[in-house]
Amino acid sequence: MLELLEKLILAGVGLANLTKEKAEEIVDSLIEKGQVEAKDKKAVLNRLLKGTAELDKQLEEKMKDVSLAVVKNSHKQIDMLNKKLAKLAKDLEATKKKTAGSRETNKKKKA
């Protein structure tokens, strides 16, 4: 679960690095190579930036879902540990009472 969260965060960082400036560099490079016409630069740039915005939104939603799952799982684990701790405390108290009772019986036998 945490591995998935880490991958999502790294992907988000990668998308965040695709700034408008970087996108312009990519489009300019495509124009230089003849793969995009100069007149289409603005349209291609807008599509590229719109696509990254949509991916950012999807990534944000997935990260939110994963975060909620991690928190929910953590609460379950905490509840389980609290129950185990309560049982151990109860067992310890019972052992103390049993030991104290044994000591008193031994004192009476010696007396």
Backbone torsions as a table, in degrees:
resi	resn	phi	psi	omega
1	MET	NA	-46.6	179.9
2	LEU	-67.9	-31.9	178.0
3	GLU	-63.4	-41.2	178.1
4	LEU	-64.6	-42.1	178.9
5	LEU	-61.2	-42.8	179.3
6	GLU	-62.4	-42.5	179.4
7	LYS	-63.9	-40.6	179.1
8	LEU	-64.4	-40.0	178.9
9	ILE	-64.9	-44.2	179.1
10	LEU	-63.1	-39.0	177.3
11	ALA	-64.1	-40.0	178.2
12	GLY	-62.6	-40.5	177.7
13	VAL	-63.6	-41.1	178.0
14	GLY	-61.5	-43.5	178.8
15	LEU	-67.3	-38.1	-179.6
16	ALA	-63.9	-29.1	179.8
17	ASN	-72.2	-17.2	178.7
18	LEU	-82.3	77.9	-179.1
19	THR	-80.9	173.5	178.2
20	LYS	-59.2	-40.5	-179.7
21	GLU	-61.5	-45.1	179.9
22	LYS	-65.8	-40.5	178.7
23	ALA	-62.0	-39.8	177.8
24	GLU	-63.4	-39.5	177.5
25	GLU	-61.0	-42.6	179.9
26	ILE	-63.2	-46.5	-179.0
27	VAL	-65.2	-42.1	177.8
28	ASP	-59.5	-40.3	178.4
29	SER	-63.6	-40.6	178.0
30	LEU	-65.6	-35.5	177.6
31	ILE	-66.1	-44.4	179.3
32	GLU	-60.4	-35.9	-179.0
33	LYS	-81.5	-5.9	179.6
34	GLY	81.2	11.8	-178.7
35	GLN	-86.1	-17.0	177.6
36	VAL	-137.5	140.8	177.2
37	GLU	-82.5	146.1	-178.0
38	ALA	-57.8	-35.4	-179.0
39	LYS	-66.6	-21.7	-178.4
40	ASP	-93.9	3.1	-174.5
41	LYS	-54.3	-49.4	-176.0
42	LYS	-62.6	-42.8	-178.4
43	ALA	-65.9	-43.7	-179.9
44	VAL	-65.1	-42.3	179.3
45	LEU	-61.2	-44.2	179.1
46	ASN	-63.0	-41.7	178.0
47	ARG	-63.4	-42.4	-179.5
48	LEU	-63.2	-46.3	-179.6
49	LEU	-69.0	-35.7	177.5
50	LYS	-64.8	-40.9	178.8
51	GLY	-62.3	-41.2	-180.0
52	THR	-69.7	-33.8	177.7
53	ALA	-64.8	-40.5	178.4
54	GLU	-65.6	-41.5	177.5
55	LEU	-64.2	-39.5	176.9
56	ASP	-59.2	-42.6	-179.6
57	LYS	-65.0	-44.4	178.7
58	GLN	-63.2	-42.3	179.2
59	LEU	-62.5	-42.6	179.2
60	GLU	-60.2	-43.2	179.1
61	GLU	-63.7	-43.8	179.8
62	LYS	-65.2	-40.1	179.1
63	MET	-64.8	-38.2	178.1
64	LYS	-63.5	-44.8	178.8
65	ASP	-61.7	-44.6	-179.8
66	VAL	-65.2	-42.5	179.6
67	SER	-60.6	-44.1	178.8
68	LEU	-63.2	-39.8	178.7
69	ALA	-64.8	-40.8	179.1
70	VAL	-64.1	-44.1	179.8
71	VAL	-63.8	-44.7	179.9
72	LYS	-60.5	-45.0	179.3
73	ASN	-63.8	-39.7	178.8
74	SER	-62.2	-41.8	178.2
75	HIS	-62.8	-40.2	178.0
76	LYS	-62.6	-43.0	-180.0
77	GLN	-65.3	-39.9	178.7
78	ILE	-64.3	-43.8	178.2
79	ASP	-60.4	-43.6	179.9
80	MET	-62.4	-44.5	179.6
81	LEU	-65.2	-38.4	176.9
82	ASN	-62.9	-39.6	177.8
83	LYS	-65.0	-43.6	178.5
84	LYS	-63.2	-40.7	179.3
85	LEU	-64.1	-41.6	178.3
86	ALA	-63.2	-41.2	178.4
87	LYS	-64.8	-43.5	178.4
88	LEU	-62.2	-40.8	178.1
89	ALA	-63.4	-40.4	178.5
90	LYS	-65.2	-45.1	178.3
91	ASP	-62.6	-39.8	178.8
92	LEU	-64.2	-42.6	179.2
93	GLU	-63.8	-41.2	178.1
94	ALA	-63.8	-40.1	178.6
95	THR	-65.0	-40.9	178.5
96	LYS	-61.9	-43.6	-180.0
97	LYS	-64.9	-41.3	179.7
98	LYS	-64.0	-43.2	179.7
99	THR	-65.4	-41.5	179.1
100	ALA	-64.5	-40.5	178.2
101	GLY	-64.5	-38.8	177.9
102	SER	-64.3	-40.9	-178.9
103	ARG	-64.9	-41.9	-179.8
104	GLU	-65.6	-39.3	177.9
105	THR	-64.1	-41.0	178.9
106	ASN	-65.5	-38.1	178.3
107	LYS	-64.4	-42.2	-179.2
108	LYS	-66.4	-36.9	179.1
109	LYS	-66.1	-38.5	-179.1
110	LYS	-72.7	-27.8	-176.0
111	ALA	-81.5	NA	NA
